[in-house]
Amino acid sequence: MSTTGDGQPDSPEALRAEIDETREQLGDTVEALAAKSDVKARAEDRVEGIKQDARAKADQVKEKVTSVTPESARQGGGELVAKAKANPLPIAGAAALLLAFAIGRRSARP
């Protein structure tokens, strides 16, 4: 782009081109600043990343535990689940007691 001696473009077309380029650069800068200032979106992205990492870690732990757990323990656990499904009343009672205990502890705090 040719300029005059004082640094100004010497034709209207050159001036328009410079203005368009400056507008484009300004638009990019505004977009970058808006992305940086959107704290909620940045926090949501971070939370999603942490969730994915936690899921991956949980899958690794589950796989490792499954590989080292003896077959008899797996069968016993399966039987326990089947019994709980067949007769859910003791499980529900235990859950209610645990909930009552938790609520009591929480309300006892100053």
HELIX and SHEET records of a PDB file:
HELIX    1   1 PRO A   12  SER A   37  1                                  26    
HELIX    2   2 VAL A   39  VAL A   68  1                                  30    
HELIX    3   3 GLU A   71  ALA A   86  1                                  16    
HELIX    4   4 LEU A   89  ALA A  108  1                                  20    
END                                                                             
